[in-house]
Each structure stands twice: as structure tokens, then as C-alpha cells.
Amino acid sequence: MMRKQAGGRARAWLERSAWPAGLALAAAPALGWAQTASPPKIDSGDTAWMLVSSLLVLMMTIPGLALFYAGMVRRKNILATLAQSFGATCVITLLWMIAGYSLAFTGSGPMIGGLKYLFLKPLGLNAVSSLAPTIPESVYMMFQMTFAIITPALISGALADRMKFSAFLLFMAAWLLLVYCPVAHWVWGGGWLGAAGALDYAGGTVVHLNAGTAGLVAALMLGKRKGLGSESFAPHNLAYSVIGASLLWVGWFGFNAGSALTSGFSAGMAMVATQVATAAAALAWMVAEWAVSKKPSVLGMVSGAVAGLVAITPASGYVDASGALFIGLAAGVVCYLSAVHLKHRFGYDDALDCWGVHGVGGALGALLTGVFALKEINPAAAPKGGLLEGNAHQLVLQVLDVGATFVYCAVVTALILFVLKVTIGIRVSEDVEREGLDINLHGEVVHA
């Protein structure tokens, strides 16, 4: 009986994974089930967990990310920063329903999905996706929607204080369809990177490297904020940022543990890995900053926590607690050096460290997944483990994943912004920037 239950769980996982269907069929004899077995039934426990996970990930954007970013800008731009997260949520929700989900998760092409689910027409009450066969497809679609929402919203951290709201909304729309959907399909929707064996459990490259790269390109194309270096750009309210980071930390369990798509062993291990890596990164950033600046800042601690969350995201379903500890420690130090020192050395204005935390952290986590992945944690997706278990090829695949995502995202993001720049413009006027985006773009201000 125990063998039968284990085989059933393994079969469900294989059918949900982004690996080719042939892998699941090839593993069938070893797992003790036949290709002709009855299809899996909707599991109420899995469904309940995925409903909760979807809510947790949505909370990461509003209010989590919105408060985290809003606390770090000057008072005259708080509402504009909040509006970017809220506006992105609205725009991406509708576009995901219209075409995004279909482009990312339907069809069998190596580069992009199809339009089978345009306007979600075939998504009936009883629909089930082969990628998540124990939950209703409506729940799976909603879970993936929350990922699609937060990814472009993260970019707003790089362009804070100076982008037109109209251009921002159009950029969100174009970037979702032209960048996020193709990359998500490559890795999770049956595309070429997933088929090759690249590992990205919950979005190290699809979400974080993707958003960080776009943020870096946007920062370069927008140029520096007026007065940077000669005026104070100190955060207006770090209490907002601490609350936002805390919401991100809690919500991230839906992000990582929810990516198991079941309420079983994989979700539990992903949750443990997430907690360990986050704590380790927060402490590592704090210690590094303490050593350099002689004081451990609160902003540094919460930034380190976010860096740890980012770095463990691609690895959370493939590593144990020890691997998570090393990934978190590395993320805290590396992202501190990138966010605090690297951008000043090269002179680009990544306002809220989107590239330094999400881009660098996502790439680091993806690469370290190829080092610390253990075959016993996830034998279906990583049957040979990573570099520590003698599988150097997995690290090569992770390098390919990082390189392909960075190059594609950078090129297409630059093209989108160039078109917007020569048509409607992407940056507010100098007068608007100095007076504040809140009053000029939204007609409102935050009172002390």
C-alpha cells in the first residue's frame, strides 16, 4: 500500500513538472504504475493549499512590494510608487486573462505557447492542466497570474522618482507579453530550457533575473535622478519598508512552497529552505555592512532578507537546509556588494536596487542551484543532483539558463523602452521631477 501511494505521488509530480512527457512515461515501470492508469483526481488538500499560496503571492505585490518600495523613496513620490505596484497588478491581471496565460502555458512550441486559451475561453469549471493535475486549472492559472503580476512590478524599483505613469503602464503591458510570457514558457511551460533540464523551481531566472535585468536596462535608459549626489535621497519612512519586507517574507512561502503544486513533502522542504536562506542572508548582509560602515542599518537587514528570498527561489525545491544556508550566506554578501558598492563604482542609478538584489540574487541562486541540488530531494527533476554530487552538466545548464534569460530580456526591454521613448516619452520633465510625482501625476500628496 505504501509503495502504491508513493508511486501515485511521484506520478503526479512528474506529470506536473515542466519536463517532457517522455520522462514521465519512461519512469512509469519503476514507479509501479501503468500508462493506462486512470487520471488523477482533484485533491482537496492540494487545492486548498494552492488557493492560499495564490493569496500569499498576491500579497507580496500589494501591499508587500508596494510598501517596501514606497518607504524608500522621498515623501513627494510615495503615492506614485504605490500607484505603480497597484496599477501593474490591474494591468497584468487583465492581460494574463486575455492572452498571457495562453502564451506562457499552452502549446508545445520551444519558444512561445499558443493562443488556445485566449480570453480563457476553454477554462471551464472542470478544466485540469497536465502541469498541475490535482488542482482545478482555474487555481493553477490564478497561481501563475500572481507570479506574472509581481515580476514586472519589481522593475519599478529601478525607475523610481522619474518615469511617466502612462509610459509605465504601457511598459508593463508590453513587457509581460514580449518578455515574461516567452521566458516563463521556456522554463515552465514546455519550452526549450525546461526540456534541456534547466532547474528553476519558483522563478530565479523567470522572475528575478528577468525583472532585475529589465530594471538595469530601464535605469540606464532613463538616466540618473536629478540631484543625485548633491541632494538628500534618504528614505522617507523605513517603517513602511520593514512592514513591506515582512509581508514579502511571509508571502514568499506561497511563492516557493506553493510551487510544489501539492501540500506534500516538496512543499515542506521548500518552506524550510526558504526560511533558512532568508535568515542567513539577512545576517550576512548585516555583518558585511557592520564591518564596512560600523553600523548595522535596518534597511540593510531587510534588504538582506529579500536577497535571501530571491536567491533561494530557484533552488528551494532541490536543496536541503544545509544547501539553503550556504545559498543565503552567499546572497547576503554578494548582493550587499552589488547593491551598495557596484552601482556606485559604475555610476548607474538603480534607485531601489532592483538589479543589485533581484538581478544579481536571481542569477546567483540559479547558478548555485546547479551546485547544491540533491537528487534525493527531487529525483524526478534532478535525477543526478548538482555539482556537489558529481553532475557538472547541471551547472552548465544553469549557466545557459542565466545567459539566455539575461540576453533576451535586455534586448527586448531596450526595444520596448526605445519605442516608448520616441513616441510618448518615458521620463517626466525636470520641473515635475523636482516638485514631485505625487502632486503632478496624481494630484495628491501624503501629509506628514
C-alpha positions in Angstrom: 0.0 0.0 0.0 2.8 2.4 0.9 4.5 1.6 -2.4 1.3 2.4 -4.3 0.8 5.7 -2.5 4.5 6.7 -3.1 4.1 5.8 -6.8 1.0 7.9 -7.1 2.7 10.9 -5.6 5.7 10.5 -7.9 3.4 10.1 -10.9 1.5 13.3 -10.0 4.8 15.2 -9.6 6.2 14.0 -12.9 3.0 14.9 -14.8 3.1 18.4 -13.2 6.7 19.1 -14.0 7.9 21.1 -17.0 9.9 18.1 -18.2 8.9 16.4 -21.4 6.1 13.9 -21.2 8.5 11.2 -22.3 10.3 11.4 -19.0 7.2 10.6 -17.0 6.4 7.7 -19.3 9.9 6.3 -19.2 9.7 6.3 -15.4 6.4 4.6 -15.2 7.6 0.9 -14.8 10.0 1.9 -12.0 7.2 3.6 -10.1 4.9 0.7 -10.4 2.0 2.3 -12.4 0.9 1.7 -15.9 0.5 4.2 -18.7 -3.2 3.2 -18.9 -3.9 4.0 -15.3 -6.9 6.3 -14.5 -6.1 10.0 -14.5 -5.5 11.6 -11.1 -8.4 13.2 -9.3 -8.7 16.7 -7.9 -7.2 16.7 -4.4 -9.0 19.0 -1.9 -5.8 19.4 0.2 -3.7 20.4 -2.8 -6.4 22.7 -4.0 -6.8 24.4 -0.6 -3.0 24.9 -0.3 -2.8 26.4 -3.8 -5.7 28.8 -3.1 -3.8 30.0 0.0 -0.5 30.2 -1.9 -2.1 32.3 -4.6 -3.3 34.8 -2.0 0.1 34.8 -0.3 1.9 35.6 -3.6 -0.6 38.3 -4.5 0.0 39.9 -1.0 3.7 40.1 -2.0 2.9 42.7 -4.6 0.1 44.6 -2.8 0.7 45.5 -0.1 4.2 43.9 0.4 6.2 45.2 -2.5 4.2 48.5 -2.6 5.1 49.3 1.0 8.7 48.1 0.7 9.4 50.4 -2.2 7.3 53.3 -1.0 9.2 53.5 2.2 12.5 54.0 0.4 11.5 57.0 -1.8 11.1 60.6 -0.8 7.8 61.8 0.6 6.9 63.6 -2.6 6.9 60.3 -4.5 5.3 57.9 -2.1 1.9 57.8 -3.8 3.4 57.5 -7.3 5.4 54.5 -6.1 2.4 52.8 -4.5 0.4 53.5 -7.7 3.0 51.6 -9.8 2.5 48.4 -7.8 -1.3 48.8 -7.8 -1.5 49.8 -11.4 0.7 47.0 -12.5 -1.5 44.5 -10.6 -4.6 45.7 -12.5 -2.9 45.8 -16.0 -1.2 42.4 -15.7 -4.4 40.7 -14.3 -6.4 41.6 -17.4 -3.6 40.8 -19.9 -2.9 37.5 -18.2 -6.6 36.6 -18.6 -6.7 37.8 -22.2 -3.5 36.2 -23.6 -0.7 35.9 -21.1 -1.6 32.5 -19.6 -2.2 31.1 -23.0 1.2 32.3 -24.3 3.1 31.0 -21.3 1.4 27.7 -20.5 -0.3 26.3 -23.6 1.1 25.0 -26.9 4.1 22.9 -27.5 6.5 25.3 -29.2 10.0 25.6 -27.8 9.9 29.4 -27.7 6.3 30.5 -27.1 3.0 29.0 -26.3 -0.2 29.2 -28.4 -3.5 31.1 -28.2 -5.7 28.2 -27.3 -6.7 29.9 -24.1 -7.3 33.3 -25.5 -9.7 35.1 -23.0 -9.6 31.9 -21.0 -12.4 30.6 -23.2 -11.7 26.8 -22.7 -11.2 27.2 -19.0 -14.4 25.5 -17.9 -15.5 24.6 -14.4 -13.9 21.1 -14.6 -10.7 22.0 -16.5 -7.5 20.5 -15.3 -4.0 21.3 -16.6 -1.5 18.5 -17.3 1.1 20.7 -15.5 -1.0 20.5 -12.2 -3.4 17.5 -12.4 -4.5 17.5 -8.8 -5.9 21.1 -8.7 -8.5 22.8 -10.9 -6.9 24.7 -13.8 -8.6 27.9 -12.7 -6.5 27.7 -9.5 -3.3 26.9 -11.4 -4.0 29.8 -13.7 -4.6 32.1 -10.8 -1.4 31.0 -9.0 0.7 31.7 -12.2 -1.1 35.0 -12.6 0.3 36.2 -9.2 3.8 35.4 -10.4 3.1 37.3 -13.6 2.0 40.3 -11.5 4.9 40.6 -9.2 7.6 40.1 -11.8 7.1 43.3 -13.8 6.1 45.2 -10.7 9.6 44.5 -9.3 11.1 46.6 -12.1 9.5 49.8 -10.7 12.3 49.8 -8.0 14.9 50.7 -10.6 13.0 53.6 -12.2 11.6 55.2 -9.1 11.1 59.0 -9.0 11.3 59.7 -12.7 9.1 57.7 -15.1 5.8 58.8 -16.5 2.9 56.8 -15.2 1.4 56.4 -18.6 4.6 55.1 -20.0 5.0 52.8 -17.0 1.6 51.1 -17.6 2.3 50.6 -21.3 5.7 49.3 -20.5 4.2 46.8 -18.0 1.8 45.6 -20.7 4.4 45.2 -23.4 7.0 43.6 -21.1 4.6 41.0 -19.8 3.7 39.8 -23.3 7.0 40.1 -25.0 9.4 39.2 -22.2 7.8 37.4 -19.3 5.5 35.1 -21.2 8.2 33.7 -23.5 10.7 33.2 -20.7 8.1 31.5 -18.5 7.2 29.2 -21.4 10.9 28.4 -22.0 11.3 27.2 -18.4 7.9 26.1 -17.1 5.5 25.8 -20.0 7.2 23.1 -22.0 9.8 25.3 -23.8 13.4 24.6 -24.7 15.1 25.4 -21.3 12.9 23.2 -19.3 13.2 20.4 -21.8 17.0 20.7 -21.7 16.9 20.2 -17.9 17.5 23.7 -16.5 16.2 23.9 -12.9 14.2 26.9 -11.7 11.8 25.8 -9.0 10.0 29.1 -8.4 11.5 31.8 -10.5 15.2 32.6 -10.0 15.6 33.4 -13.7 11.9 33.6 -14.9 11.0 36.2 -12.2 14.0 37.8 -10.5 16.8 37.8 -13.1 14.2 38.8 -15.7 12.9 41.7 -13.6 16.4 42.7 -12.4 17.8 42.8 -16.0 14.8 44.9 -17.1 15.4 47.2 -14.2 19.0 47.7 -15.1 18.2 48.5 -18.7 15.4 50.9 -17.6 17.7 52.7 -15.2 20.4 53.1 -17.9 17.9 54.4 -20.5 16.1 56.8 -18.1 19.3 58.2 -16.7 20.1 59.4 -13.2 17.6 61.2 -11.0 18.0 64.9 -10.8 20.1 66.0 -7.9 21.6 62.6 -7.2 24.8 63.1 -5.4 24.1 66.7 -4.4 20.7 66.3 -2.7 19.5 64.0 0.0 17.6 60.9 -1.3 17.2 59.4 2.2 14.1 57.1 2.6 11.1 58.9 3.9 9.7 56.1 6.1 11.7 53.0 6.7 8.9 51.6 8.8 6.9 51.1 5.6 9.9 49.2 4.2 10.2 47.0 7.2 6.5 46.2 7.1 6.7 45.6 3.3 9.7 43.3 3.7 8.0 41.4 6.4 4.9 40.8 4.2 7.3 39.7 1.4 8.9 37.2 3.7 5.6 35.6 4.8 4.2 35.8 1.3 7.3 34.1 -0.2 6.2 30.8 1.4 3.4 30.8 -1.1 5.9 31.7 -3.8 8.3 28.8 -3.1 6.4 26.2 -1.1 3.4 26.8 -3.4 5.5 25.9 -6.4 5.4 22.3 -5.3 1.7 22.5 -6.5 0.9 20.0 -3.8 0.6 20.1 0.0 3.2 17.3 0.4 6.9 16.7 1.1 8.2 19.0 -1.6 6.2 22.0 -0.2 7.6 21.3 3.3 11.2 21.1 2.2 10.8 24.3 0.1 9.4 26.1 3.1 12.3 25.0 5.3 14.9 26.1 2.7 13.2 29.4 2.3 13.2 30.3 6.0 16.9 29.2 6.5 18.2 31.1 3.5 16.3 34.3 4.3 17.6 34.4 7.9 21.2 33.6 6.7 21.2 36.3 4.1 19.8 39.0 6.4 22.5 38.2 8.9 25.2 38.1 6.3 24.2 41.5 4.8 24.1 42.9 8.3 27.5 41.6 9.3 29.1 42.8 6.0 27.6 46.3 6.4 28.6 46.4 10.0 32.1 45.6 9.1 32.3 48.3 6.4 30.1 51.1 7.8 30.4 50.3 11.5 26.6 50.2 12.0 24.0 47.6 11.0 21.2 49.5 9.3 17.6 48.4 9.4 17.4 48.9 5.7 20.4 46.6 5.3 18.8 43.9 7.3 15.5 43.9 5.4 17.4 44.2 2.0 19.5 41.2 3.0 16.3 39.2 3.8 14.9 40.0 0.4 18.2 39.0 -1.2 18.0 35.6 0.5 14.4 35.1 -0.6 15.4 35.9 -4.1 18.5 33.6 -4.2 16.7 30.6 -2.7 13.7 30.8 -5.1 15.2 28.7 -7.9 16.8 26.2 -5.5 14.0 25.8 -2.9 12.7 22.6 -4.3 16.0 21.0 -5.0 18.2 21.6 -1.9 18.2 20.7 1.7 18.6 23.0 4.7 22.4 22.9 4.5 22.4 24.0 0.9 19.9 26.7 1.7 22.2 28.0 4.4 25.2 28.4 2.0 23.0 30.0 -0.6 21.6 32.5 1.9 25.0 33.4 3.2 26.4 33.9 -0.3 23.4 36.0 -1.3 23.7 38.4 1.7 27.3 39.2 0.9 27.2 39.3 -2.9 24.0 41.3 -3.1 25.3 43.8 -0.5 28.4 44.3 -2.5 26.4 44.7 -5.7 23.7 46.9 -4.4 25.8 49.2 -2.2 29.2 49.3 -4.0 28.9 48.1 -7.6 26.4 50.6 -8.8 28.4 53.5 -7.3 31.5 52.2 -9.0 29.8 52.0 -12.4 27.6 55.1 -11.9 24.2 53.8 -12.9 21.1 54.9 -10.9 19.2 51.7 -9.9 17.1 53.7 -7.4 15.9 50.9 -5.1 18.4 48.2 -6.1 16.3 46.1 -8.4 19.3 44.8 -10.3 21.5 44.6 -7.2 19.1 42.4 -5.3 16.8 40.7 -7.8 19.1 40.5 -10.9 22.2 39.5 -9.1 20.4 37.5 -6.4 18.4 35.6 -9.1 21.4 34.8 -11.2 23.4 33.7 -8.1 20.6 31.5 -6.9 20.2 29.9 -10.3 23.9 29.1 -10.5 24.1 27.8 -7.0 21.1 25.5 -7.7 23.4 23.7 -10.1 25.9 23.3 -7.3 23.7 22.3 -4.3 20.8 20.4 -6.0 20.4 17.0 -4.4 18.9 14.0 -6.3 17.3 12.7 -3.1 15.3 15.9 -2.7 13.8 15.9 -6.1 14.8 12.8 -8.1 12.3 13.4 -10.8 13.6 16.8 -11.8 17.2 16.5 -10.7 18.0 12.7 -11.0 21.8 13.3 -10.9 21.8 16.2 -8.5 24.2 19.1 -8.9 27.9 19.7 -8.9 28.4 18.5 -5.4 27.1 15.1 -6.4 29.4 15.0 -9.4 27.0 16.4 -12.0 28.9 19.3 -13.5 26.5 19.3 -16.5 23.7 20.7 -14.3 25.8 23.8 -13.6 26.4 24.2 -17.4 22.6 24.1 -17.9 22.2 26.7 -15.2 24.7 29.0 -16.9 22.8 28.6 -20.1 19.5 29.5 -18.3 21.0 32.6 -16.8 22.7 33.7 -20.0 19.7 33.2 -22.3 17.4 35.0 -19.9 19.7 38.0 -19.4 20.4 38.5 -23.1 16.8 38.1 -24.3 15.4 40.3 -21.6 18.0 43.0 -22.0 17.5 43.3 -25.8 13.7 43.2 -25.8 13.4 45.5 -22.8 15.6 48.1 -24.5 13.5 47.8 -27.7 10.2 48.4 -25.8 11.6 51.4 -23.9 13.1 52.8 -27.1 9.7 52.7 -28.9 8.0 54.4 -25.9 10.8 57.0 -25.7 10.4 58.1 -29.3 6.6 58.1 -29.1 5.1 59.3 -25.8 8.3 59.7 -23.8 9.3 57.8 -20.8 10.6 60.4 -18.3 8.8 63.3 -16.6 10.0 66.8 -17.0 12.7 68.2 -14.8 10.2 70.5 -13.1 7.8 67.6 -12.4 10.7 65.5 -11.0 11.8 68.2 -8.7 8.4 69.2 -7.4 7.3 65.5 -7.0 5.4 62.9 -9.0 2.6 62.6 -6.5 1.1 66.1 -7.0 1.9 66.3 -10.7 1.0 62.9 -11.9 -1.8 62.0 -9.4 -3.0 65.3 -8.0 -2.5 64.1 -4.4 0.1 64.3 -1.7 1.0 62.4 1.5 0.8 64.6 4.6 3.2 64.2 7.5 
